[in-house]
């Protein structure tokens, strides 16, 4: 898949399709409440709204894939994450909720609502993949030669390589996001350090780069598709809440620090952020690994 100017234009158009169909068109359905965060627990998003967004995601993937034929399956899957990124960037910070309701039990209730939410956003992103796959089968008339097939250093069967990639993505993603999303921090006798709420753009950067690294390593060393690091975004969101959101920790934060401080930056990341920018980063990192492999072969 040579990245010609025509191909770059098609990618931009495909991203625009996702932004319009998923990020802008259903704005009235998924708009967060005034001074609110983009999350299901906020109460402004119904099951019907989610189903409509799933259909729009499928249509966005289909159209984006059709536009980018014969490489629609490789590019069309970006449409839904691009649209969901618009949702994420419109959201208030999670700390805004805690400032309004700083009680420990209220914070626990918020995180209980967020714990498995990322899997819903991942399912919506998955609808985009289905649409892109359908368009690819319908419009691609003949097989195309892709450059992403090469032998890796560690040849493992898929049933062992995929779980390794998923677990490694959760661990590495957690470490990188905690490093890259670190904002103003202060020492704390109990937690080591507490970190202030990162800005939206910083969160987007941290999640994208973290999953870019995971997608890169997964492809370069194990030959695993970007699907699995992207899917691990929902698992990372869930596991980070389970690991870091404990009642004693929240009680300490509530009594010792303003509501804008967190024990770890990763638990300031809303699920929709993790999935949207995680998918974009994983796909980006995958193709960076392909480019790096081609460059290394050329140099040798």
C-alpha positions as a Markdown table, in Angstrom:
| # | Residue | x | y | z |
|---|---|---|---|---|
| 1 | Unk | 0.0 | 0.0 | 0.0 |
| 2 | Unk | 2.1 | 2.9 | -1.3 |
| 3 | Unk | 1.2 | 6.2 | 0.4 |
| 4 | Unk | 0.8 | 8.3 | -2.7 |
| 5 | Unk | -0.8 | 11.8 | -2.6 |
| 6 | Unk | -4.0 | 10.2 | -3.9 |
| 7 | Unk | -3.9 | 7.7 | -1.1 |
| 8 | Unk | -3.3 | 10.4 | 1.4 |
| 9 | Unk | -6.2 | 12.3 | 0.1 |
| 10 | Unk | -8.4 | 9.2 | 0.4 |
| 11 | Unk | -7.3 | 8.7 | 4.0 |
| 12 | Unk | -8.3 | 12.3 | 4.8 |
| 13 | Unk | -11.7 | 11.9 | 3.1 |
| 14 | Unk | -12.2 | 8.6 | 5.0 |
| 15 | Unk | -11.4 | 10.3 | 8.3 |
| 16 | Unk | -13.8 | 13.1 | 7.4 |
| 17 | Unk | -16.6 | 10.6 | 6.7 |
| 18 | Unk | -16.2 | 9.3 | 10.2 |
| 19 | Unk | -16.0 | 12.7 | 11.8 |
| 20 | Unk | -19.2 | 13.9 | 10.0 |
| 21 | Unk | -21.3 | 10.7 | 10.3 |
| 22 | Unk | -20.3 | 9.7 | 13.8 |
| 23 | Unk | -18.7 | 12.8 | 15.4 |
| 24 | Unk | -21.1 | 15.5 | 14.2 |
| 25 | Unk | -24.3 | 14.0 | 12.8 |
| 26 | Unk | -25.5 | 12.4 | 16.0 |
| 27 | Unk | -24.5 | 15.3 | 18.2 |
| 28 | Unk | -28.0 | 15.8 | 19.6 |
| 29 | Unk | -28.1 | 12.1 | 20.6 |
| 30 | Unk | -24.7 | 11.8 | 22.4 |
| 31 | Unk | -24.1 | 15.4 | 23.5 |
| 32 | Unk | -23.0 | 15.3 | 27.2 |
| 33 | Unk | -25.1 | 17.3 | 29.7 |
| 34 | Unk | -24.1 | 20.9 | 30.5 |
| 35 | Unk | -20.8 | 20.9 | 32.3 |
| 36 | Unk | -20.7 | 17.1 | 32.0 |
| 37 | Unk | -18.5 | 14.3 | 30.8 |
| 38 | Unk | -19.0 | 12.1 | 27.8 |
| 39 | Unk | -20.0 | 8.9 | 29.5 |
| 40 | Unk | -23.1 | 6.7 | 29.7 |
| 41 | Unk | -23.4 | 7.2 | 33.4 |
| 42 | Unk | -24.1 | 10.9 | 32.9 |
| 43 | Unk | -27.6 | 9.8 | 31.8 |
| 44 | Unk | -27.9 | 11.7 | 28.5 |
| 45 | Unk | -27.1 | 8.7 | 26.3 |
| 46 | Unk | -29.8 | 6.0 | 25.9 |
| 47 | Unk | -29.6 | 2.5 | 24.6 |
| 48 | Unk | -31.5 | 3.7 | 21.5 |
| 49 | Unk | -28.9 | 6.4 | 21.0 |
| 50 | Unk | -26.1 | 3.8 | 21.2 |
| 51 | Unk | -27.8 | 1.6 | 18.6 |
| 52 | Unk | -28.1 | 4.5 | 16.2 |
| 53 | Unk | -24.4 | 5.3 | 16.7 |
| 54 | Unk | -23.6 | 1.7 | 16.0 |
| 55 | Unk | -25.5 | 1.8 | 12.7 |
| 56 | Unk | -23.8 | 5.1 | 11.8 |
| 57 | Unk | -20.4 | 3.5 | 12.6 |
| 58 | Unk | -21.2 | 0.7 | 10.3 |
| 59 | Unk | -22.2 | 3.1 | 7.5 |
| 60 | Unk | -19.1 | 5.3 | 8.1 |
| 61 | Unk | -16.8 | 2.2 | 7.8 |
| 62 | Unk | -18.6 | 1.1 | 4.7 |
| 63 | Unk | -18.4 | 4.5 | 3.0 |
| 64 | Unk | -14.8 | 5.1 | 4.0 |
| 65 | Unk | -13.7 | 1.7 | 2.8 |
| 66 | Unk | -15.5 | 2.2 | -0.5 |
| 67 | Unk | -13.7 | 5.6 | -1.0 |
| 68 | Unk | -10.3 | 4.0 | -0.3 |
| 69 | Unk | -10.8 | 0.9 | -2.5 |
| 70 | Unk | -8.8 | -1.2 | -3.1 |
| 71 | Unk | -7.2 | -0.5 | 0.3 |
| 72 | Unk | -10.6 | 0.1 | 2.0 |
| 73 | Unk | -10.2 | -2.5 | 4.7 |
| 74 | Unk | -6.8 | -1.0 | 5.8 |
| 75 | Unk | -8.1 | 2.6 | 5.9 |
| 76 | Unk | -11.9 | 2.5 | 6.4 |
| 77 | Unk | -11.6 | 1.2 | 9.9 |
| 78 | Unk | -10.2 | 4.6 | 11.0 |
| 79 | Unk | -13.6 | 6.3 | 10.4 |
| 80 | Unk | -15.3 | 5.4 | 13.6 |
| 81 | Unk | -12.3 | 6.1 | 15.9 |
| 82 | Unk | -12.0 | 9.5 | 14.2 |
| 83 | Unk | -15.7 | 10.3 | 14.9 |
| 84 | Unk | -15.4 | 9.0 | 18.5 |
| 85 | Unk | -12.4 | 11.2 | 19.0 |
| 86 | Unk | -14.6 | 14.2 | 18.4 |
| 87 | Unk | -16.9 | 13.0 | 21.1 |
| 88 | Unk | -14.0 | 12.6 | 23.5 |
| 89 | Unk | -12.6 | 16.1 | 22.8 |
| 90 | Unk | -16.0 | 17.7 | 23.5 |
| 91 | Unk | -16.2 | 16.2 | 26.9 |
| 92 | Unk | -15.4 | 17.9 | 30.2 |
| 93 | Unk | -12.6 | 16.4 | 32.3 |
| 94 | Unk | -13.5 | 13.7 | 34.7 |
| 95 | Unk | -12.4 | 15.9 | 37.6 |
| 96 | Unk | -15.4 | 18.2 | 36.8 |
| 97 | Unk | -17.7 | 15.5 | 38.1 |
| 98 | Unk | -15.7 | 15.0 | 41.2 |
| 99 | Unk | -15.6 | 18.7 | 41.9 |
| 100 | Unk | -19.4 | 18.7 | 41.8 |
| 101 | Unk | -19.7 | 15.5 | 43.9 |
| 102 | Unk | -16.5 | 15.1 | 45.9 |
| 103 | Unk | -17.8 | 12.5 | 48.4 |
| 104 | Unk | -16.0 | 9.2 | 48.3 |
| 105 | Unk | -19.1 | 7.1 | 47.6 |
| 106 | Unk | -20.0 | 9.4 | 44.7 |
| 107 | Unk | -16.6 | 8.9 | 43.2 |
| 108 | Unk | -16.9 | 5.1 | 43.7 |
| 109 | Unk | -20.3 | 5.2 | 41.9 |
| 110 | Unk | -18.9 | 7.2 | 39.0 |
| 111 | Unk | -16.0 | 4.6 | 38.5 |
| 112 | Unk | -18.5 | 1.7 | 38.9 |
| 113 | Unk | -20.4 | 3.2 | 35.9 |
| 114 | Unk | -17.2 | 3.6 | 33.9 |
| 115 | Unk | -15.7 | 0.3 | 34.7 |
| 116 | Unk | -17.1 | -1.7 | 31.7 |
| 117 | Unk | -18.2 | 1.2 | 29.5 |
| 118 | Unk | -15.1 | 1.0 | 27.2 |
| 119 | Unk | -16.4 | -2.3 | 25.9 |
| 120 | Unk | -19.6 | -0.6 | 24.6 |
| 121 | Unk | -17.5 | 2.0 | 22.7 |
| 122 | Unk | -15.3 | -0.8 | 21.4 |
| 123 | Unk | -18.4 | -2.6 | 20.1 |
| 124 | Unk | -19.4 | 0.6 | 18.2 |
| 125 | Unk | -15.9 | 0.8 | 16.7 |
| 126 | Unk | -16.2 | -2.9 | 15.8 |
| 127 | Unk | -19.3 | -2.0 | 13.7 |
| 128 | Unk | -17.1 | 0.2 | 11.6 |
| 129 | Unk | -14.8 | -2.7 | 11.0 |
| 130 | Unk | -17.7 | -4.8 | 9.8 |
| 131 | Unk | -18.8 | -2.0 | 7.4 |
| 132 | Unk | -15.3 | -1.6 | 6.1 |
| 133 | Unk | -15.0 | -5.4 | 5.6 |
| 134 | Unk | -18.3 | -5.6 | 3.7 |
| 135 | Unk | -17.4 | -2.7 | 1.4 |
| 136 | Unk | -14.0 | -4.3 | 0.8 |
| 137 | Unk | -15.6 | -7.6 | -0.3 |
| 138 | Unk | -18.1 | -5.7 | -2.5 |
| 139 | Unk | -15.9 | -3.2 | -4.3 |
| 140 | Unk | -12.5 | -4.8 | -4.5 |
| 141 | Unk | -12.5 | -6.7 | -7.8 |
| 142 | Unk | -9.1 | -8.4 | -7.5 |
| 143 | Unk | -6.5 | -9.2 | -4.8 |
| 144 | Unk | -4.0 | -6.5 | -4.0 |
| 145 | Unk | -0.4 | -6.8 | -3.0 |
| 146 | Unk | 0.1 | -5.6 | 0.5 |
| 147 | Unk | 3.5 | -4.8 | 2.0 |
| 148 | Unk | 2.6 | -5.8 | 5.6 |
| 149 | Unk | 3.3 | -9.5 | 5.3 |
| 150 | Unk | 6.8 | -10.4 | 6.5 |
| 151 | Unk | 8.5 | -12.9 | 8.8 |
| 152 | Unk | 9.1 | -11.7 | 12.4 |
| 153 | Unk | 11.9 | -12.5 | 14.8 |
| 154 | Unk | 9.6 | -14.5 | 17.1 |
| 155 | Unk | 7.4 | -17.0 | 15.3 |
| 156 | Unk | 4.6 | -18.0 | 17.6 |
| 157 | Unk | 1.3 | -19.5 | 16.8 |
| 158 | Unk | -1.7 | -17.1 | 16.9 |
| 159 | Unk | -3.3 | -18.7 | 19.9 |
| 160 | Unk | -0.2 | -17.8 | 22.0 |
| 161 | Unk | 0.9 | -14.5 | 20.2 |
| 162 | Unk | -2.5 | -12.8 | 20.6 |
| 163 | Unk | -2.9 | -13.2 | 24.4 |
| 164 | Unk | 0.7 | -12.1 | 24.8 |
| 165 | Unk | 0.0 | -8.9 | 22.8 |
| 166 | Unk | -3.2 | -8.2 | 24.7 |
| 167 | Unk | -1.6 | -8.6 | 28.1 |
| 168 | Unk | 1.5 | -6.7 | 27.0 |
| 169 | Unk | -0.6 | -3.8 | 25.6 |
| 170 | Unk | -2.5 | -3.5 | 28.9 |
| 171 | Unk | 0.8 | -3.4 | 30.9 |
| 172 | Unk | 2.8 | -1.2 | 28.5 |
| 173 | Unk | -0.1 | 1.1 | 27.8 |
| 174 | Unk | -0.7 | 1.6 | 31.5 |
| 175 | Unk | 3.0 | 2.5 | 32.1 |
| 176 | Unk | 3.2 | 4.9 | 29.1 |
| 177 | Unk | -0.1 | 6.7 | 29.8 |
| 178 | Unk | 0.9 | 7.3 | 33.4 |
| 179 | Unk | 4.2 | 8.8 | 32.1 |
| 180 | Unk | 2.9 | 10.8 | 29.2 |
| 181 | Unk | -0.3 | 12.0 | 30.7 |
| 182 | Unk | 1.4 | 13.2 | 33.9 |
| 183 | Unk | 0.4 | 16.8 | 34.6 |
| 184 | Unk | 1.1 | 18.9 | 37.7 |
| 185 | Unk | 2.1 | 16.5 | 40.4 |
| 186 | Unk | 3.0 | 16.8 | 44.1 |
| 187 | Unk | 4.6 | 14.3 | 46.5 |
| 188 | Unk | 2.2 | 12.4 | 48.8 |
| 189 | Unk | 3.3 | 10.4 | 51.9 |
| 190 | Unk | 0.8 | 7.6 | 51.2 |
| 191 | Unk | 0.5 | 7.4 | 47.4 |
| 192 | Unk | 4.0 | 8.6 | 46.5 |
| 193 | Unk | 2.7 | 11.3 | 44.2 |
| 194 | Unk | -0.7 | 12.7 | 43.1 |
| 195 | Unk | -1.3 | 14.0 | 39.6 |
| 196 | Unk | -3.6 | 16.8 | 38.5 |
| 197 | Unk | -6.2 | 16.3 | 35.8 |
| 198 | Unk | -4.5 | 16.3 | 32.4 |
| 199 | Unk | -5.8 | 18.5 | 29.6 |
| 200 | Unk | -7.9 | 16.8 | 26.9 |
| 201 | Unk | -5.2 | 17.2 | 24.3 |
| 202 | Unk | -2.6 | 15.7 | 26.6 |
| 203 | Unk | -4.8 | 12.7 | 27.2 |
| 204 | Unk | -5.3 | 12.3 | 23.5 |
| 205 | Unk | -1.5 | 12.5 | 22.9 |
| 206 | Unk | -0.7 | 10.1 | 25.7 |
| 207 | Unk | -3.2 | 7.4 | 24.7 |
| 208 | Unk | -2.4 | 7.7 | 21.0 |
| 209 | Unk | 1.4 | 7.4 | 21.6 |
| 210 | Unk | 1.0 | 4.5 | 24.1 |
| 211 | Unk | -1.0 | 2.4 | 21.7 |
| 212 | Unk | 1.1 | 3.4 | 18.8 |
| 213 | Unk | 4.1 | 1.9 | 20.6 |
| 214 | Unk | 2.0 | -1.3 | 21.4 |
| 215 | Unk | 0.8 | -1.6 | 17.8 |
| 216 | Unk | 4.4 | -1.1 | 16.5 |
| 217 | Unk | 5.9 | -3.7 | 18.8 |
| 218 | Unk | 3.1 | -6.2 | 18.2 |
| 219 | Unk | 3.6 | -6.1 | 14.5 |
| 220 | Unk | 7.4 | -5.9 | 14.4 |
| 221 | Unk | 8.2 | -8.7 | 16.8 |
| 222 | Unk | 5.1 | -11.0 | 16.7 |
| 223 | Unk | 3.4 | -10.2 | 13.4 |
| 224 | Unk | 0.1 | -9.6 | 15.2 |
| 225 | Unk | -2.6 | -7.4 | 13.6 |
| 226 | Unk | -3.6 | -4.0 | 15.0 |
| 227 | Unk | -6.9 | -5.5 | 15.9 |
| 228 | Unk | -5.6 | -6.9 | 19.1 |
| 229 | Unk | -3.8 | -3.9 | 20.6 |
| 230 | Unk | -6.9 | -1.8 | 19.6 |
| 231 | Unk | -9.2 | -4.3 | 21.4 |
| 232 | Unk | -7.0 | -4.2 | 24.4 |
| 233 | Unk | -7.9 | -0.5 | 24.9 |
| 234 | Unk | -11.2 | -1.5 | 26.5 |
| 235 | Unk | -9.4 | -4.0 | 28.7 |
| 236 | Unk | -6.9 | -1.4 | 29.8 |
| 237 | Unk | -9.7 | 1.1 | 30.8 |
| 238 | Unk | -11.4 | -1.6 | 32.8 |
| 239 | Unk | -8.3 | -3.0 | 34.5 |
| 240 | Unk | -6.9 | 0.4 | 35.4 |
| 241 | Unk | -10.1 | 1.2 | 37.3 |
| 242 | Unk | -10.1 | -2.1 | 39.0 |
| 243 | Unk | -6.4 | -1.8 | 40.0 |
| 244 | Unk | -6.3 | 1.9 | 41.1 |
| 245 | Unk | -9.8 | 2.8 | 42.3 |
| 246 | Unk | -9.9 | 1.6 | 45.9 |
| 247 | Unk | -11.9 | 3.1 | 48.7 |
| 248 | Unk | -8.9 | 3.8 | 51.0 |
| 249 | Unk | -7.1 | 5.6 | 48.1 |
| 250 | Unk | -10.2 | 7.7 | 47.3 |
| 251 | Unk | -10.7 | 8.5 | 51.0 |
| 252 | Unk | -7.2 | 9.7 | 51.3 |
| 253 | Unk | -7.5 | 11.8 | 48.1 |
| 254 | Unk | -10.9 | 13.2 | 49.3 |
| 255 | Unk | -9.5 | 14.3 | 52.7 |
| 256 | Unk | -6.0 | 15.5 | 51.6 |
| 257 | Unk | -6.3 | 16.9 | 48.0 |
| 258 | Unk | -8.7 | 18.9 | 45.8 |
| 259 | Unk | -10.9 | 16.9 | 43.5 |
| 260 | Unk | -8.8 | 17.6 | 40.5 |
| 261 | Unk | -6.0 | 15.2 | 41.7 |
| 262 | Unk | -5.7 | 11.5 | 40.9 |
| 263 | Unk | -3.6 | 8.6 | 42.2 |
| 264 | Unk | -2.6 | 7.8 | 38.6 |
| 265 | Unk | -3.2 | 9.7 | 35.3 |
| 266 | Unk | -4.6 | 6.6 | 33.6 |
| 267 | Unk | -7.8 | 6.7 | 35.8 |
| 268 | Unk | -8.4 | 10.3 | 34.6 |
| 269 | Unk | -8.9 | 8.9 | 31.1 |
| 270 | Unk | -12.5 | 8.4 | 30.1 |
| 271 | Unk | -13.4 | 5.1 | 28.3 |
| 272 | Unk | -14.3 | 6.8 | 25.1 |
| 273 | Unk | -10.9 | 8.5 | 25.0 |
| 274 | Unk | -9.1 | 5.1 | 25.6 |
| 275 | Unk | -11.0 | 3.4 | 22.8 |
| 276 | Unk | -11.0 | 6.2 | 20.2 |
| 277 | Unk | -7.4 | 7.2 | 20.5 |
| 278 | Unk | -6.2 | 3.7 | 21.4 |
| 279 | Unk | -7.6 | 2.4 | 18.1 |
| 280 | Unk | -6.1 | 5.2 | 16.1 |
| 281 | Unk | -2.7 | 4.7 | 17.8 |
| 282 | Unk | -2.7 | 0.9 | 17.3 |
| 283 | Unk | -3.4 | 1.2 | 13.6 |
| 284 | Unk | -0.8 | 4.0 | 13.2 |
| 285 | Unk | 1.8 | 1.9 | 15.1 |
| 286 | Unk | 1.1 | -1.1 | 13.0 |
| 287 | Unk | 1.9 | 0.7 | 9.7 |
| 288 | Unk | 4.9 | 2.4 | 11.3 |
| 289 | Unk | 6.3 | -1.1 | 12.0 |
| 290 | Unk | 5.7 | -2.1 | 8.4 |
| 291 | Unk | 7.5 | 1.1 | 7.2 |
| 292 | Unk | 10.4 | 0.5 | 9.6 |
| 293 | Unk | 10.7 | -3.1 | 8.4 |
| 294 | Unk | 10.9 | -2.0 | 4.7 |
| 295 | Unk | 13.4 | 0.7 | 5.6 |
| 296 | Unk | 15.6 | -1.8 | 7.4 |
| 297 | Unk | 15.5 | -4.2 | 4.5 |
| 298 | Unk | 16.4 | -1.4 | 2.1 |
| 299 | Unk | 19.3 | -0.3 | 4.2 |
| 300 | Unk | 20.6 | -3.9 | 4.5 |
